[in-house]
């Protein structure tokens, strides 16, 4: 254990150095007063007007000893010692930063006046070829105001997985790299793809002659039932990919299988990123006997597992989609994203 040293000063030393001691002490006191005044002014000048601040609670001004805020797992802030004073600029940068803002999903863009294919590609930082491939266009295509375009998240190819596909074959056909495809699409292994999946092939290229032809199975009237309870309320019409949204505006409502089939995938995450699973968030895919796949996105809880047989109207999940909740994905509110691969969406208007 360290012990403090005691220094005894004789009267002669004190007498000879009294002026110097007093002067030094005065300077130290003045420095302390000055520093304290500046700190007080700082806390008074930058008062927090929002008493519901997530990070400061009901306190109305910055503390003299505000703790460091450390970014944890890219989605939350945690107090950490030793304490230090944070300037409003630093706090604002921490609070306002979005570590999950990098787009990893496909979005739709409505053409506006003066848009060109080149300007849209530049706006979304993708190659012109990638934009053309995603929308089956050519460089000579004429854009119409109001037309909806599909925008890939990066330069490359959007590919719809077919029966019997493997990652290595897809990578070879479209000149992509297996490891990049697995990483970008958040796949667990090279074989983790299923019919109806939509893959992004970063930096891939479309073959000169593509053998890909989208199949469409004719559906009997009433083959699919509404995946939510009555009334069957559609909150968004047809959008990417071949999907409509259903909702009564309340999270936690039941979601039902639209037809009998086998559960292909159940993908859930604790991430609050809006680009979780390409924006779909937590989701379930079901393969039906006719080869059509239905997808139920933005769920909060699943009651089924891969390989499980489900019946028509069977409860499979609870509705999610509330922004900021785990697995909500790219959503503005509680709903289920109902997509159909391999057939027309019977609920599209």
C-alpha positions as CSV (number, residue, x, y, z in Angstrom):
1,X,0.0,0.0,0.0
2,X,1.3,3.5,-0.9
3,X,1.6,6.0,2.0
4,X,1.4,9.7,1.7
5,X,4.7,11.5,2.4
6,X,4.6,14.1,5.2
7,X,7.0,17.0,4.7
8,X,7.9,19.2,7.7
9,X,8.9,22.8,6.8
10,X,10.9,24.8,9.2
11,X,9.9,28.4,10.1
12,X,12.9,29.9,8.2
13,X,11.8,28.2,5.0
14,X,8.3,29.5,5.4
15,X,9.4,33.0,6.0
16,X,11.7,33.1,3.0
17,X,9.2,31.6,0.6
18,X,5.9,32.9,2.0
19,X,5.3,35.3,-0.9
20,X,6.0,32.6,-3.5
21,X,3.6,30.1,-1.7
22,X,0.8,32.6,-1.5
23,X,1.2,33.6,-5.1
24,X,1.1,30.0,-6.3
25,X,-1.9,29.3,-4.2
26,X,-3.8,32.3,-5.6
27,X,-3.1,31.3,-9.2
28,X,-4.4,27.8,-8.5
29,X,-7.6,29.1,-7.0
30,X,-8.1,31.5,-9.9
31,X,-7.7,28.7,-12.4
32,X,-10.2,26.5,-10.5
33,X,-12.8,29.3,-10.4
34,X,-12.3,30.0,-14.1
35,X,-12.7,26.4,-15.1
36,X,-15.8,26.0,-12.9
37,X,-17.4,29.2,-14.4
38,X,-16.8,28.0,-18.0
39,X,-18.3,24.6,-17.1
40,X,-21.4,26.2,-15.5
41,X,-21.9,28.5,-18.6
42,X,-21.8,25.4,-20.8
43,X,-24.5,23.6,-18.9
44,X,-26.7,26.7,-18.8
45,X,-26.3,27.6,-22.5
46,X,-27.2,24.2,-23.8
47,X,-30.4,23.3,-22.0
48,X,-32.4,20.3,-23.3
49,X,-35.8,21.4,-24.3
50,X,-37.2,17.9,-24.7
51,X,-37.8,16.5,-21.3
52,X,-38.5,13.1,-22.8
53,X,-34.9,12.8,-24.2
54,X,-34.0,9.1,-24.4
55,X,-30.5,9.7,-23.1
56,X,-30.9,12.5,-20.6
57,X,-34.3,11.6,-19.1
58,X,-35.9,14.4,-17.1
59,X,-32.7,16.3,-16.5
60,X,-32.9,19.8,-18.1
61,X,-29.2,20.5,-18.7
62,X,-26.0,18.6,-19.4
63,X,-24.3,17.3,-16.3
64,X,-20.9,18.6,-15.3
65,X,-19.8,15.0,-15.5
66,X,-21.7,13.5,-18.4
67,X,-20.6,9.9,-19.0
68,X,-19.1,8.7,-22.2
69,X,-21.7,7.1,-24.5
70,X,-20.3,3.9,-26.1
71,X,-21.9,2.4,-29.2
72,X,-22.8,-1.2,-28.5
73,X,-23.4,-3.7,-31.3
74,X,-24.1,-0.8,-33.7
75,X,-27.6,-0.2,-32.3
76,X,-27.5,1.1,-28.8
77,X,-25.7,3.5,-26.5
78,X,-24.3,2.7,-23.1
79,X,-22.8,4.9,-20.3
80,X,-19.2,4.2,-19.5
81,X,-16.8,5.5,-16.9
82,X,-14.7,7.5,-16.4
83,X,-17.0,10.5,-16.7
84,X,-16.3,13.3,-19.1
85,X,-18.2,16.3,-20.5
86,X,-19.8,15.7,-24.0
87,X,-20.3,18.7,-26.2
88,X,-23.7,19.1,-27.8
89,X,-22.0,18.4,-31.2
90,X,-20.6,15.1,-30.1
91,X,-23.9,14.0,-28.4
92,X,-25.8,15.0,-31.5
93,X,-23.5,12.9,-33.7
94,X,-24.0,9.9,-31.5
95,X,-27.7,10.2,-31.3
96,X,-28.2,11.1,-34.9
97,X,-25.9,8.5,-36.4
98,X,-27.5,5.4,-38.1
99,X,-25.1,2.6,-38.2
100,X,-27.6,0.5,-40.1
101,X,-28.3,3.1,-42.8
102,X,-26.4,1.3,-45.5
103,X,-29.0,0.0,-47.9
104,X,-29.0,-3.8,-48.3
105,X,-32.4,-4.3,-49.8
106,X,-34.2,-3.7,-53.0
107,X,-36.3,-0.5,-53.2
108,X,-38.7,1.0,-55.7
109,X,-38.4,4.4,-57.3
110,X,-41.1,6.3,-59.1
111,X,-39.8,8.2,-62.2
112,X,-40.0,12.0,-61.9
113,X,-39.8,14.8,-64.5
114,X,-36.2,15.2,-66.1
115,X,-35.1,11.7,-64.8
116,X,-33.0,9.6,-67.1
117,X,-31.8,6.1,-66.6
118,X,-28.2,7.4,-66.1
119,X,-29.3,10.0,-63.5
120,X,-31.3,7.4,-61.5
121,X,-28.4,5.0,-61.6
122,X,-26.1,7.8,-60.3
123,X,-28.6,8.8,-57.6
124,X,-28.6,5.3,-56.2
125,X,-24.9,4.6,-56.8
126,X,-25.4,1.6,-59.0
127,X,-24.2,0.9,-62.5
128,X,-26.5,1.7,-65.4
129,X,-26.3,-2.0,-66.5
130,X,-27.6,-3.1,-63.1
131,X,-30.6,-0.8,-63.3
132,X,-31.4,-2.0,-66.8
133,X,-31.1,-5.7,-65.9
134,X,-33.3,-5.2,-62.8
135,X,-36.1,-3.7,-64.9
136,X,-35.7,-5.6,-68.2
137,X,-34.8,-2.4,-70.0
138,X,-32.3,-1.4,-72.6
139,X,-30.2,1.8,-73.0
140,X,-32.8,3.0,-75.6
141,X,-35.8,2.5,-73.3
142,X,-38.0,5.6,-72.8
143,X,-38.9,6.5,-69.3
144,X,-42.4,7.6,-68.5
145,X,-43.1,9.8,-65.5
146,X,-44.8,7.8,-62.8
147,X,-43.2,4.5,-63.9
148,X,-42.0,2.4,-61.0
149,X,-38.4,1.1,-61.2
150,X,-36.7,-1.6,-59.1
151,X,-33.4,-0.4,-57.7
152,X,-30.9,-3.0,-56.6
153,X,-28.9,-2.2,-53.4
154,X,-25.5,-2.6,-55.2
155,X,-24.3,-3.0,-58.7
156,X,-24.9,-6.5,-59.8
157,X,-27.8,-8.9,-60.7
158,X,-31.1,-9.7,-58.9
159,X,-31.7,-13.4,-59.3
160,X,-34.8,-15.5,-58.4
161,X,-33.9,-18.9,-57.1
162,X,-35.3,-21.9,-59.1
163,X,-35.8,-25.5,-58.2
164,X,-32.4,-27.3,-58.1
165,X,-30.3,-24.1,-58.0
166,X,-27.0,-24.1,-56.0
167,X,-25.0,-21.1,-55.0
168,X,-21.9,-22.2,-56.9
169,X,-23.9,-22.6,-60.1
170,X,-25.6,-19.3,-59.7
171,X,-22.2,-17.6,-59.0
172,X,-20.7,-19.2,-62.1
173,X,-23.6,-18.3,-64.4
174,X,-23.7,-14.6,-63.3
175,X,-19.9,-14.2,-62.7
176,X,-20.3,-13.6,-59.0
177,X,-18.3,-14.8,-56.0
178,X,-19.8,-17.5,-53.8
179,X,-18.5,-15.9,-50.6
180,X,-19.8,-12.4,-51.6
181,X,-23.2,-13.8,-52.4
182,X,-23.4,-15.7,-49.1
183,X,-22.2,-12.6,-47.1
184,X,-24.4,-10.0,-48.8
185,X,-27.6,-12.2,-48.6
186,X,-26.9,-13.2,-45.0
187,X,-26.9,-16.9,-45.8
188,X,-25.7,-19.4,-43.3
189,X,-24.0,-21.7,-45.8
190,X,-23.5,-22.3,-49.5
191,X,-26.6,-24.5,-49.7
192,X,-28.9,-22.2,-47.8
193,X,-31.1,-21.2,-50.7
194,X,-34.6,-22.3,-51.6
195,X,-37.0,-21.9,-54.4
196,X,-38.6,-18.5,-54.3
197,X,-35.6,-16.8,-52.7
198,X,-34.4,-13.6,-54.3
199,X,-30.6,-13.2,-54.3
200,X,-28.4,-10.2,-54.9
201,X,-25.3,-11.1,-56.8
202,X,-22.8,-8.2,-56.0
203,X,-20.8,-7.2,-59.1
204,X,-22.5,-9.9,-61.1
205,X,-23.2,-9.6,-64.8
206,X,-26.2,-10.8,-66.9
207,X,-25.3,-13.5,-69.5
208,X,-25.6,-12.4,-73.1
209,X,-28.3,-15.0,-73.5
210,X,-30.2,-15.6,-70.3
211,X,-32.0,-18.9,-69.8
212,X,-34.1,-17.5,-66.9
213,X,-37.8,-17.4,-67.6
214,X,-40.2,-16.5,-64.8
215,X,-42.7,-19.3,-64.5
216,X,-46.3,-18.5,-63.6
217,X,-48.7,-21.2,-62.3
218,X,-52.4,-20.5,-63.0
219,X,-54.3,-20.4,-59.7
220,X,-57.8,-21.6,-59.2
221,X,-60.2,-19.0,-57.8
222,X,-60.0,-19.0,-54.0
223,X,-56.8,-21.1,-53.9
224,X,-55.2,-18.6,-51.5
225,X,-57.2,-17.2,-48.5
226,X,-56.5,-13.9,-46.8
227,X,-53.6,-14.3,-44.3
228,X,-55.3,-12.2,-41.6
229,X,-58.6,-12.3,-39.8
230,X,-61.7,-10.6,-41.1
231,X,-62.1,-8.0,-42.4
232,X,-59.4,-8.7,-45.0
233,X,-57.9,-5.2,-45.2
234,X,-55.2,-4.4,-47.8
235,X,-53.1,-1.4,-46.7
236,X,-50.7,-1.3,-49.7
237,X,-51.3,-2.6,-53.2
238,X,-48.9,-4.5,-55.4
239,X,-45.2,-3.7,-54.8
240,X,-41.8,-5.5,-54.8
241,X,-41.8,-8.4,-55.0
242,X,-45.3,-9.3,-56.2
243,X,-46.6,-8.5,-52.8
244,X,-49.4,-6.7,-51.0
245,X,-49.6,-5.6,-47.4
246,X,-52.4,-6.6,-45.0
247,X,-53.1,-5.0,-41.6
248,X,-55.7,-3.8,-39.1
249,X,-53.1,-1.5,-37.7
250,X,-52.3,-3.6,-34.6
251,X,-49.1,-5.5,-33.9
252,X,-49.5,-9.0,-32.5
253,X,-52.5,-10.0,-34.6
254,X,-52.6,-13.6,-36.0
255,X,-51.2,-14.5,-39.4
256,X,-52.5,-17.6,-41.2
257,X,-51.2,-19.8,-43.9
258,X,-52.9,-18.7,-47.2
259,X,-52.9,-22.4,-48.4
260,X,-51.6,-25.8,-47.3
261,X,-48.0,-26.4,-47.8
262,X,-44.5,-27.1,-46.3
263,X,-42.6,-24.4,-44.4
264,X,-39.4,-23.7,-46.4
265,X,-37.7,-21.1,-44.2
266,X,-38.2,-19.2,-40.9
267,X,-35.8,-16.4,-40.6
268,X,-35.7,-14.2,-37.5
269,X,-33.2,-11.8,-36.0
270,X,-32.7,-9.5,-33.0
271,X,-31.4,-6.8,-35.2
272,X,-33.4,-3.5,-35.4
273,X,-31.8,-2.6,-38.7
274,X,-34.4,-1.6,-41.3
275,X,-32.4,-3.6,-43.8
276,X,-32.6,-6.9,-41.8
277,X,-33.0,-9.7,-44.4
278,X,-33.1,-7.1,-47.2
279,X,-35.8,-5.1,-45.5
280,X,-38.2,-8.0,-45.1
281,X,-37.4,-8.4,-41.5
282,X,-38.5,-11.6,-39.7
283,X,-40.3,-13.8,-42.3
284,X,-41.6,-17.2,-43.2
285,X,-41.8,-18.9,-46.6
286,X,-44.2,-21.7,-47.5
287,X,-43.9,-24.0,-50.5
288,X,-47.3,-25.1,-51.8
289,X,-48.1,-28.3,-53.7
290,X,-48.4,-26.5,-57.0
291,X,-44.8,-25.2,-56.7
292,X,-45.9,-21.6,-55.7
293,X,-44.1,-20.0,-52.7
294,X,-45.8,-17.5,-50.4
295,X,-43.8,-15.2,-48.1
296,X,-45.0,-13.5,-44.9
297,X,-42.8,-10.6,-43.9
298,X,-42.4,-8.4,-40.8
299,X,-43.6,-11.0,-38.3
300,X,-43.0,-10.6,-34.6
301,X,-43.2,-14.3,-33.7
302,X,-43.2,-17.6,-35.6
303,X,-45.2,-20.7,-34.5
304,X,-43.8,-23.0,-37.2
305,X,-40.4,-24.5,-38.1
306,X,-38.8,-25.4,-41.5
307,X,-40.0,-28.7,-42.9
308,X,-43.3,-28.5,-41.0
309,X,-46.5,-29.3,-42.9
310,X,-49.2,-26.6,-42.4
311,X,-52.9,-26.5,-43.2
312,X,-54.9,-23.7,-44.8
313,X,-55.9,-21.1,-42.2
314,X,-53.4,-22.5,-39.7
315,X,-51.9,-20.0,-37.4
316,X,-48.3,-19.5,-38.3
317,X,-47.1,-16.2,-36.9
318,X,-48.0,-12.9,-35.2
319,X,-47.9,-9.6,-36.9
320,X,-44.9,-7.2,-36.4
321,X,-43.5,-4.3,-38.3
322,X,-43.4,-1.7,-35.6
323,X,-40.3,0.5,-36.5
324,X,-37.4,0.0,-34.1
325,X,-38.4,-3.4,-32.9
326,X,-36.3,-6.5,-33.6
327,X,-36.9,-8.0,-37.0
328,X,-39.3,-5.2,-38.1
329,X,-37.2,-4.6,-41.2
330,X,-38.1,-1.8,-43.6
331,X,-41.6,-1.0,-42.3
332,X,-43.6,2.1,-41.2
333,X,-46.1,0.2,-39.1
334,X,-47.7,-3.1,-38.1
335,X,-48.6,-5.2,-41.1
336,X,-47.7,-8.4,-42.9
337,X,-46.0,-8.3,-46.3
338,X,-47.6,-11.1,-48.4
339,X,-45.5,-12.0,-51.4
340,X,-46.1,-14.7,-54.1
341,X,-43.4,-16.3,-56.2
342,X,-44.4,-18.4,-59.2
343,X,-47.9,-17.1,-59.7
344,X,-49.9,-13.9,-59.8
345,X,-50.7,-12.4,-56.5
346,X,-54.5,-12.9,-56.3
347,X,-54.9,-10.0,-53.9
348,X,-53.2,-7.4,-56.2
349,X,-55.5,-4.6,-57.3
